[in-house]
Amino acid sequence: MNWLTKMFSGDHPAANLPEALRERVEQWRALEEPSLDSSHSDTRYCIVNTEATGMDLSKDRLLAVAGIGVEKGLIAHRDAIEIGFDSPAEALVQMLEFIGKSPVIIFNAEFNRTALMAAFEMHLGFEPDIEWIDAYWLLPSLFNDKHDRPVRLADWMKAMGVETFQRHRALGDAYAIAKLFLAAQSRASQRGYRTVRSIVDLAISRKRLQRSISS
């Protein structure tokens, strides 16, 4: 049994997906792709965060996934969801429907994105084409006066004076990430990074720079 099977074991192999779930996936595929050249004010971003039994992909398992919409510089409190992983395929389809084709803001993609994409592959049979923006790299690109390198979510919360209603839970931490992203979006706009593409490139450039320094 490999680490994927350990983490995402369940009763919904892709080959046996119910017809209703397959139809919902096809409806998601048919949604219009957003333009990466759209401004922040014209874009709905989706904050996505997971909750797992731990941070070791070789032995831990997903417990829940949460999402929060951010639109027109505001957190859309009614545009939020938290889904348990008791039925992984149903949970993942619900998450796709919630995300739509919005760019996704995630913190620590090395764990969260990897875990989710492996789950999509195992339970739905494909990895969805989603635009991921890792706040782990975006934040130090814009707030090097606070931290000039990537740090933990707790460190950013302390540095930026951000609080949430429940730490270490999928939706609670997603709310903290959403508040940090609003600050990042505002500063990015002030510095001329006013489109989705610009902050995608900014995060990627920061990641490449950090890795070149480390090597």
N, C-alpha and C positions, 0 to 999 in steps of 0.2 A: 504494500500500500504506500503510494507516494504522498508528498505533503499536500497536494491538491485534494486527493481523496480524503485525507484526514480532516482537512479544514472544511471541506464542502460536501461531506457525505450527506446524502438525502435520498428521497424517493422520487425524484423528478429528473431522470436522465433525459437529455435533449430529444432522443429518438422517440420517447413516449410522452411528449408534451401534449396535453389536451388540446383539442381543436380550438377551443375558445382562447387559450393563451397564445397559440400560433397566430390567430387572427389579430389579437391585440398587438403582437410584435410587428406584424405587417402594417398595421395602422400607424405604428410609431415610425417605421421605416419610410412611410409615405409622407411624413411631415416635411414642410419646407425647411431647407437648410438656411440658417441665418448668415448674414454677411459679416465677415470678420472686420470689414471696414466700417461697420456701424459704430456710432458714438456710444459711450457709456449710457447716456440718457435715453438712447433708443434701444437698449439691449436689456433683456431679462437675463441676469446671471443666476445660476443655481448653486448654492453652497451644498456640498455633499460631504457627509462624514459617516464613518462606520464606528461600531462598537464591537469589540471582540473580547474573548477571554484573556487575551494577552497580546504581546507584540511579536511573538515568535511564529512566523508563517509555517514552520515545520510541525507545530503541535497545537496551536491555538485555533479557535473557530469563531466565525462571525456570529454575533448575537442580534444585531440590528443595524439598519442603515437609515439615515435621516437626511432630509433636504429642506432648504429654506430659500425662497425666492428673494432676489434683490433687484429692484427695478426703480429707475428714475432717482437713484441715489438714496433709496429708502429700503429698509427691511420690510418685506410684505408679511406681516405677522399671520395673516390668514392663509398665506401661501407657504405652508409648512407641512411636513409629514415625517413620521417616524414609523418604521415598519420592522416588526420582529422577523427572525429568520426561521420560524417554525416550518414554514413552507417556502423553501428557497426560490423556486421558479416563480411562484405567485408574487413573492416579495420583489424579485428583480424586475418583473414585468410592471408592477406598480411603480417602481422607481424610474424605469424608462419613461412611463407615462407622465410622471411628475416632472422629470428633467425636460422632456420634450427634446428639442434640438438646441436648448440653451447652452452657452459655454458654462463649464463646470469649474467652480473654485473649490479646491481641495487643499488640505494641509497635510504635508508629508505623503506625497504620492507614492513614494517607495513602498509604503505599507498599504495605505488606503486604496489607491488606484490598483495596485497589484492584486490585492485581495478581491476587489470587486470584479476586475476583468477576468480573473481566474474563475470566479463564481459564475459570471455570464457564460463563459466558455463551457463550464461543466454542466450547468443546469438548463441553459437555453441553446447551447450549441454554437454560439458566435460571440465575438467581442464587438460591442457596438462602437461605431465611429463617433466618438464624443470629443469635443475640444476641451482638454484639461488644462487648467492654469493652477500651478502649485504655489500657494501662498507662502510656503516654506522658503521659496526662492524669491518671490515677488516682494515680500516685506522688506528684507534687507537691501533690496535694490532702491527702495524709496525712502526708507527710514534708517539709513546708515548712521544717523545721529543718535539713534537708540541702540541698534545692534548692527555692527558692520559685517556680520556673518550670520548664517542660518542658526536659529536656536529653537528651543522647544516652544510649544504653544503657551505654556505657563509663563515663560519668560516674556513673550510678546504681550500677554495679557497684563502682566505687571508693569512693563515699560509703557504701555499705552493706556493704563488705567481702565482696562476692560474687565467687566464682571459678567457672569452668566448665572442662570437660575439653578444649574446642576452640572457640576464638572464630571468628566469621565463617563458621560452618557452621550449617546449619539446625537440627540437633538440639543442637549445643553452645550456641548462643545461646538456644534454647528452654529449655534447662536453667537458664541464668542468669535468664531471665524468670520461670521457675517459682519460683525461690528468692526473687526480689524480690516476686512475688505473694504468697507465703506470709507474708512480712513485712507486706505491705500488708493482707492479710486479717486478720492478728492485730491490727494497729493499728485497722483499721476496726471490728472487733468491740468493741474497748475504747472506741471513741468512739460506739458505738450504731448503727453501720452493719452490721447483722447479717444482712441478706438480699441476695440477688442484685440485686433492684431498687434497693436503697439504693446499692450501689457503681456500678451502671449510671448512676443519676442523678448521683452524685457526680462521675464522670468527665465526663459531659456538661456539668454546671454549670461545672466547671473550664475546659473548653474554651471555653464561651461567655464566661466571665469574661475569659479571656486574650485572646480575639479582640476583645472590647469595649474592653479596655485598649489593644490594639495599634492599633485604629482611631481 
